[in-house]
């Protein structure tokens, strides 16, 4: 099958650059030559999936293997899903543009329970049977991993296998086994029987659920006596097995976290009792700060990112966070690259760290008290004081931050109205601390969702009515002009709890709701709760009872046959300690808490306590020429799939190309420095051009030909610098211009119609809406000339002057209003811009 042609598919789609691929450092391996082809599937929109670091790590890891080709695929937004279905086009990999069912394995990253219907959307659009039992030898194997894999039971019938824990080593073993299976000509079942022997691999088909007369789960029965439970895979040496990519993917379109993400540690043993990640990713394993610094500098140099984010579950607990941050700032501060620490705990965010962060740009300031009162924080084992939080807030305001973001949870076990009042009071105290500096506070409140493999896995969620009542209480308390309250949708919180705690009976509910239109349930504007309630009713499942019911201590839980290495008795003891408000100390600095994960031989905390010698390296400088000017004008083309990029995205691509090419760009002053690159105008989305213009300021003179050369080496396909020249002093674009457009991909009848109207109706009045109302002009005053280029294209020259600016599409659409409508496939390209001769 030929690769999919995107030209017609993407017309009039929202944010079409989501679907084009072609990002910087994308791995373009030969699809047909690869022995094993794997699609890494993220069941959410591109902007979310491209922000997820884990997928990037696996993408490069797999593509570094011989004979293995890894591609990426994200959930299409509903408008593009409709377009794919209407045209019969299968969902495809971004790099290969091959249908999903042409891959051998499709691996889903399950980060969020409300993405489950998106999994079905992607399978269906990709031509893969939804259920594992329906797939044959020619179909891909469907794999799942991620935090939701620790209770994949609601999706179990749709999955062939699940990888528990960290996938880097297990994937290598899985692919080796797949290669042997390919050569043996064995059955699909035989492959699954072999891969179940790989530690960390769960095959749902080899277990079955048993229920009592009341419909409660009695057990999950194994098919094989030697395969009764599955324990997660764990990497003990991150530096050896999973080093950060040196050439990270750089998106073309804007994404949620558009920066270089750099993992510095995995795991957290603070022991917050609601936090699933803090339990399933134990123990703490820190990366070598020397390697982090070296790879960070190389990745920044090769990516052009203007911000690097040091990532872990609790970045402030990384032993060498201070020295690493100082060394990074020494290395990249002069290049105006900012460093952010997104997951800081109050008490670890020192004034020295804040001083370092603000050197280039104040990159955001977020703290998570989680609970409003100190009593409730003792319950959840988050032992920070109000005084610590207020001290941190005052320091941030003093250092120039004017926005504080606070994250809380509502509905935690034992929460009372007094705890909610304390939440509101603490938020207002933070606001008052910055009031003199016009500081503002964003208060985000999510509803507690009991998660598997945490001490609170036995606790039921508060009812939807109680969620709404408590939210109303907070809204009343936080009505201040400098305080903004944001909250999680109650229906979403209920559904999240249902799927976090559910078993295999929910698979029918998920498929039913999906077939009735459920999509993107994690996006409040797309959630159709009525559709879900009808699906639950048809299945005879009470979602509210499932979300709110508390489990008994010895009750069988749907995920009991899966293990993150945690002792279930330890979790129960933590649950009891929560009710006593007893603390559990962090085992990094205190005696082992006996959670069950470590054997203290191979599996144990891995910390870098001794301060290393961190020596930042200086990046390469620009290759200078003998030119004399410091400001340059450039003309560039925006063609092909690049026409689906917006102007802000084009501007960022040029900025990052400048950084990667090491041109000595001048930066703006202030707390948010940007390269001094400007563009003459914004080209409408979907239009091509061979005549766009911009200017760039350099600190030193560089040969124009050199500027053109190095930028073109770094720009993505479709963007090309055509000419660079020194800017004349006082140069200003002409106020009156003649713009030539080429309009192609028309039908011959459309071309005939356009030419006929141009010749026969010169007095046709063109109409345009403006801010001041409606403007009109005769056709001959706007169109200087129009001629046939070939049977399917015309050349259109439009007069452009202040108060008289018509887009070529609007001109043609009005010319053809009473005749053959303009085809949606028509492509417009700006060919030239010339001064209008008087």
Secondary structure as UniProt FT lines:
FT   TURN            7..12
FT   TURN            14..15
FT   HELIX           16..19
FT   TURN            31..33
FT   STRAND          36..42
FT   HELIX           46..49
FT   TURN            50..51
FT   HELIX           53..63
FT   TURN            66..67
FT   STRAND          68..74
FT   HELIX           78..87
FT   TURN            94..96
FT   HELIX           100..102
FT   STRAND          105..109
FT   HELIX           113..115
FT   HELIX           116..125
FT   TURN            126..127
FT   HELIX           132..134
FT   TURN            137..138
FT   STRAND          141..145
FT   HELIX           147..151
FT   HELIX           153..158
FT   STRAND          161..163
FT   HELIX           168..184
FT   HELIX           188..195
FT   TURN            196..197
FT   TURN            199..200
FT   STRAND          201..202
FT   HELIX           204..206
FT   STRAND          207..211
FT   TURN            213..214
FT   STRAND          217..222
FT   TURN            225..226
FT   STRAND          230..231
FT   HELIX           238..241
FT   TURN            256..257
FT   STRAND          260..263
FT   STRAND          265..266
FT   TURN            273..274
FT   HELIX           276..280
FT   STRAND          285..286
FT   HELIX           289..303
FT   STRAND          307..311
FT   TURN            313..314
FT   HELIX           315..317
FT   TURN            319..320
FT   HELIX           321..332
FT   HELIX           333..335
FT   STRAND          338..340
FT   TURN            346..348
FT   HELIX           351..357
FT   TURN            358..360
FT   STRAND          366..370
FT   HELIX           374..380
FT   HELIX           386..398
FT   TURN            399..400
FT   STRAND          403..410
FT   TURN            413..414
FT   HELIX           417..433
FT   HELIX           435..437
FT   STRAND          440..447
FT   TURN            452..453
FT   TURN            455..458
FT   HELIX           464..477
FT   TURN            481..482
FT   STRAND          483..487
FT   HELIX           490..501
FT   TURN            504..505
FT   HELIX           506..515
FT   TURN            516..517
FT   TURN            521..522
FT   TURN            524..526
FT   HELIX           529..539
FT   HELIX           543..548
FT   TURN            553..554
FT   TURN            558..561
FT   STRAND          562..563
FT   HELIX           568..580
FT   TURN            587..589
FT   STRAND          631..638
FT   HELIX           640..644
FT   HELIX           647..661
FT   STRAND          677..679
FT   TURN            685..686
FT   STRAND          688..698
FT   HELIX           704..712
FT   TURN            713..714
FT   TURN            717..718
FT   STRAND          719..726
FT   TURN            729..730
FT   STRAND          737..744
FT   HELIX           748..760
FT   TURN            762..763
FT   STRAND          765..770
FT   TURN            771..772
FT   STRAND          773..778
FT   HELIX           779..782
FT   STRAND          783..790
FT   TURN            791..792
FT   STRAND          793..801
FT   TURN            802..803
FT   HELIX           808..815
FT   TURN            816..818
FT   TURN            824..825
FT   STRAND          827..835
//
